[in-house]
Amino acid sequence: MANVIFKCPRTGMNVQHWLAEEPADDSNSSYETVVCQACSRLHFINRSNGRLLGAEEQD
């Protein structure tokens, strides 16, 4: 179980979301769909690092 905070690409707001247990395959490329509390749309979050699908990497 993990608590992640991501930035909504539509509103720019930080959104907190709770992810259920990790899948058995423990893949680094495993994404989960979440309903964003800021914009009510679906986003894909990487389970291993909490980043959004398509988000640019920041240093």
Sequence and secondary structure as in RCSB ss.txt:
>XXXX:A:sequence
MANVIFKCPRTGMNVQHWLAEEPADDSNSSYETVVCQACSRLHFINRSNGRLLGAEEQD
>XXXX:A:secstr
 EEEEEE TTT  EEEEEE S  TT  TT EEEEE TTTS EEEEETTT  BTT     
